[in-house]
Amino acid sequence: MSLNLESSAVDLEKYKPDKAELWSTLPIEHDQWIHTHNALRTEIRSMLDALDTMAGRLKSERKLPEWSIGTMKGWWDGHLAHATNHCEAEEQSYRPVLSERFTWPKEVETIHNQLDFVRDRVGKAVGELSCDDKATLSSLRNALSAYEKNMLAHFDVEERTALPLMRAYFGPEEISTLQRKMLEDAPENVMGALIYAMGA
């Protein structure tokens, strides 16, 4: 998809999309927005891999170990706090500031709305996990897989639209203060997730 930078301008006379060169020392793949997405990508994929490993080891078992349910619920609580903070930061921090210079892409808003349904499905599946019913593990795996698919689509849309627009209409110094504040306000597990994903 090719972006028409000028057609997205709120006021082309006042704010021109001429800042991209200022980002030359920070390639787009190293932008904090990308790193944040990668942290969430890594969390979701790691849990799917863990569920697959557990399912393989429990083939001959009829029940789920009790400890595993607490572990999965704890993981989901931590991930949900991380993912919710990410979406709220985009809506409450990025969007108001960035929308002063360019029109917020409709595709981003649409896919954010779609995420609510698949996220709630995972929460429901986590809540229904039962030691006495191994099928609940499969239900969680299916819900998490659908969630991953939607989250990846969400990241892709933002990385093809909002992120390039941000780097065209704003310089690094303007954005770094905003991004620093977003990290400072994030839950404690976010920084750890970022560092882990950057080293993965």
N, C-alpha and C positions, 0 to 999 in steps of 0.2 A: 504494500500500500504506500502510495506516494503522498506526502503531506504538502499541502499548499500553505506555506507558513503565513503569507500575507493575508490570505482570506480568513485566517483565524484571529486576526488582530481585532482588539476592542477599539483602539484608536491608532491607526497606522501612522498618523502624523506625529503623535506623541511617543508611541512605543513601536520601534521597528524591530523585526526579527533578525538582528545583526550581531548577536552576542556569541554565536556558536564558536567562533575562532578563539574566544577568551577561554574556552574549555580545552584547548589543544593539549595541555599537559595532563589532563584527566580524561582518558578515553571513556566513552559512554559505558563500557562494560565494567568500569570501576566506580561508577556513580553510586552514591549511598542508596539511592532508590533501587538499583539493581541488586546491591548487596542485601538489602532488606528482603527483596523477593527471593533471593537465593537461600536466605536463612529459613524462610517459610517452606520453600520447595524441599529443602533438605530434611526439615522436620517431618513433613508429610510422607516423603518417600521412605525415610528411615522407619517410620511406624508401619507402613505397608510391608516393608521387608521383614520387620520383626513379626508381624502377624502371619506372614507366609511361613517363616521359620517355625513359629509356634504350632501352626496347623500341621506342619510336617511331622513335628515331634509328638503330636498328640493323636496321630492317626489311629492308634490302637486303644486310645483312652475314650471313655464315655463321658467324662466330666472335664470341666476346666478347673485348673488349680485355683483355689480361693485367692492366693496371693496375686495371680495374674490379673484378676478383675480390678483389684485396687490399683495395680500398676497402670493398667490401661486408662482407668478413670483419672488417675493423677496426671498421666501424660496429656489426656485431652483437656483437662482443666488448664494446664500450663500453656498448651498450644492455643486454646481458645482465647486466653488472655492476650497472648502474643498477636494472634491474627486480628482480634477485635481492635487492639490498639493500633495496628497497622492501618486498618480501614478507617478508623476514626481520625487518625493523624492525617490521612489523605484528604478526608472530607473537611476536617476542622482546621488544618494547618496549611496544607498545600493548596487546596482548592480556592479558599478566599483570597489568598495572596496572588496565585497564578492567574486567577480569573480577572484580575485588574488589568492584565495586558493581553490575554488571549482567551478565546471562548473555550470553556471546558468541554472536551470531546464527549459527545452524546454516548459513544460506544462505552466509555468508562462508566458512566452513570448506569447504563442498562445492565452491564455485567455485574456491577456492585449489587444491584437489586436482585439478580438471579442467585447470588451467593447465599443469601439468607436461607433459602429453601434447602440447599444441599448441606449447609452447615448444621441446620436444625435436624436433618436426618441422621447425621453422625451423632449428635448429642442424644437423640432418641435411642439409637443403637447402643451407645455406651451405657445409657441408663437401663437398658434391657438385658445386659450381659448377665448370664446365670451360670453358676457352677454346674447345675444339673442339665443344662441344655447347650451342648457344644455348637449347635447350629447358630447360636447367637453370635459366635465368633465370626462365622461366615457372613452374617448380616452386617456386622460392623465392618468387615473387610470390603464388602460391596458398597456400603455407604461412603466409606473413606475413599474408595477408588473414584466414585462419582464426584466427591468433593475435590480430590486432586485434579481431576479433569477440568473442573470449573475454575479452580484457583489458577491453574496454568494458563487457561484462556484469559483470565483477568490480568495476570502478569503480562502476557503477550500484548494485549490491547494497550495497556499503559505504556509499555516499553516502545511501542510503535507510534504512539500518539502524544500523550501528555509529557513524557520525558523529553523527546526531541523538541517539543514546543517550549518547555521550560528552559532548555539550554539555548534556544534561539532568542528568547525574549528576556532572559535574566542572565547576569554574569555570575561566576562562581562565588564572589564575595557576598552578593545579595542572598544567595541560596544557602551558603554554609551556615550562617547564623540561624536560619530557619531549621535546617536539618539538625544542627547541634541541639537546639531546644527540643526537637521531637525525640531525640535519643535520651535526653535528660529526663523527659516526662514519661518514658516508656517503662513497662514492668521490668523487674530485675532480670528476668530470664532472657530478655531481648538481646542485651549486649553479648551474653554468652553464646546465644544462637548465631549471632552475626560472626563472632570470632571463629566459632566451630565451622560454619559454612565456608568462610574465607580460606580455612586451612584444609578443607576436604578435597 
